């Protein structure tokens, strides 16, 4: 989140506005994701341990960090949703029987919290400088965030209450049902979705937000990921949003890559 010599990350209320990886070995993560997604790296805020911004095309597109204090936590990507008030969002999480794990607390130029929804999917809350929704149409940027969960309608009710999806300006924000998903649209762009995990999905995966990064060629990126020590989580497939490959980095962190439909 925020800062650095690149463009500042702006908070967009109610939708994902940042993604961050918590790794065990930051150098190993940089060695994998840098070549795979074409990232350079810049120092980021280190209040909770080593942390860098991933930069693509001069834009900060993601964060990579290491937990401080030797905490043994799973390697995973987390999507952060923007909000006008981290405290109000945190209160809504508690009121709806979900788990608030961290915060809200000051971080960089804003405030953050970590939570898990009622099905157990982890997500972040970010209150920071406000801005307009941006869709970074460049390789290496996160272009699709999708919740894989047993009941997307129940999940939509939960997230809708936490981030006040109802009552927002319909010219700028929409929640629709399309392609068997609850889809969020911000300022004309589809930015996230909530979908039922299918039987053919990643085996043994609990409910989670899946982060997909843009690549020019999904199949080439899958092959490169394997060369770099990662692995495929099932074969590449065509979706309504492009060709997708679900991958696992060398430490077990799962994510996806997607290339545009030709």
RARAQUI-V638411 format. One record per residue. N is the residue number from 0. OMEGA is omega in whole degrees, 0 to 359 (none if undefined). D_FIRST is the distance of its C-alpha to the first C-alpha in Angstrom with 2 decimals. Layout:
n = [N N]
omega = [OMEGA OMEGA]
d_first = [D_FIRST D_FIRST]
This chain:
n = [0 1 2 3 4 5 6 7 8 9 10 11 12 13 14 15 16 17 18 19 20 21 22 23 24 25 26 27 28 29 30 31 32 33 34 35 36 37 38 39 40 41 42 43 44 45 46 47 48 49 50 51 52 53 54 55 56 57 58 59 60 61 62 63 64 65 66 67 68 69 70 71 72 73 74 75 76 77 78 79 80 81 82 83 84 85 86 87 88 89 90 91 92 93 94 95 96 97 98 99 100 101 102 103 104 105 106 107 108 109 110 111 112 113 114 115 116 117 118 119 120 121 122 123 124 125 126 127 128 129 130 131 132 133 134 135 136 137 138 139 140 141 142 143 144 145 146 147 148 149 150 151 152 153 154 155 156 157 158 159 160 161 162 163 164 165 166 167 168 169 170 171 172 173 174 175 176 177 178 179 180 181 182 183 184 185 186 187 188 189 190 191 192 193 194 195 196 197 198 199 200 201 202 203 204 205 206 207 208 209 210 211 212 213 214 215 216 217 218 219 220 221 222 223 224 225 226 227 228 229 230 231 232 233 234 235 236 237 238 239 240 241 242 243 244 245 246 247 248 249 250 251 252 253 254 255 256 257 258 259 260 261]
omega = [167 161 180 181 179 179 181 177 182 179 173 186 169 181 176 180 180 174 183 177 171 184 173 183 185 179 178 179 178 180 179 187 180 178 184 186 178 184 160 184 176 177 176 179 185 181 184 181 180 184 178 171 170 185 176 179 180 181 171 186 182 176 175 182 177 180 178 176 178 181 179 180 181 173 184 172 178 174 178 176 176 178 176 182 177 180 180 178 179 177 180 176 181 183 183 172 178 188 171 188 183 172 5 179 182 177 181 182 179 179 184 173 174 183 172 181 184 178 177 179 182 176 179 176 183 174 182 179 182 177 179 178 178 175 183 183 180 180 179 180 174 185 181 178 185 175 174 191 181 186 183 180 175 179 180 177 180 183 177 178 182 185 172 179 178 174 176 183 182 176 183 188 180 171 185 172 179 180 178 180 165 188 176 176 179 178 174 182 170 187 182 179 176 188 176 177 182 181 181 180 182 183 174 181 173 176 185 171 181 180 179 180 180 174 179 186 184 184 177 179 177 180 180 179 179 177 182 178 175 180 177 174 185 181 173 182 178 179 177 185 180 179 190 168 175 188 176 180 185 178 177 178 184 180 178 171 183 174 183 174 181 none]
d_first = [0.00 3.77 6.99 9.37 12.44 11.20 10.70 7.99 6.04 8.59 9.36 12.47 14.57 16.23 14.75 12.04 9.08 6.75 8.42 8.37 11.66 13.31 16.17 19.24 19.65 16.74 19.33 20.93 17.82 17.23 20.97 20.92 17.95 18.33 21.90 21.53 18.81 19.36 16.09 15.85 13.45 12.06 11.35 8.00 8.18 11.09 12.09 12.81 13.94 13.42 10.02 9.61 7.95 10.55 12.10 14.82 17.05 15.12 11.98 8.60 9.21 7.80 6.92 10.16 11.23 14.53 15.57 17.30 20.89 22.14 21.16 22.72 20.29 20.44 18.41 16.51 13.76 12.05 11.26 9.34 11.48 11.00 13.63 15.47 16.09 14.50 17.93 19.92 18.02 18.50 22.12 22.64 21.49 24.08 26.71 26.71 27.35 24.04 22.23 19.53 18.59 16.02 15.38 14.58 13.53 11.70 8.34 7.22 8.33 8.52 9.94 9.48 12.33 13.64 16.87 19.54 21.64 25.44 25.92 23.48 20.56 17.26 14.31 11.27 11.22 8.53 10.17 8.81 10.51 12.72 13.54 15.65 15.12 14.71 16.24 15.67 19.23 18.94 19.45 16.60 14.32 13.91 16.70 17.92 16.81 19.98 21.02 24.08 26.08 29.80 29.86 27.46 29.33 28.87 25.16 24.98 26.76 24.35 21.09 23.03 23.94 20.54 18.79 22.07 22.69 26.27 27.15 24.39 25.63 27.23 26.97 23.17 22.63 24.90 25.43 28.18 30.09 30.43 31.10 31.54 28.00 26.40 24.24 21.61 21.83 19.77 21.49 23.81 21.53 21.59 18.02 18.76 21.87 23.51 26.40 29.09 28.91 32.03 34.58 33.69 30.02 28.65 31.11 30.14 26.65 25.90 24.14 20.60 17.98 18.61 16.03 18.03 17.24 19.50 22.23 25.48 27.75 26.96 30.07 29.52 25.99 27.51 30.12 27.71 25.59 28.89 29.82 26.62 27.44 25.75 27.82 28.36 28.26 31.20 32.35 30.48 31.37 31.40 29.57 29.72 26.41 27.35 28.30 26.19 26.18 24.68 23.90 23.30 21.86 24.13 22.63 22.99 19.55 20.41 19.00 20.83 21.47 23.10 25.19 26.60 30.03 32.67]
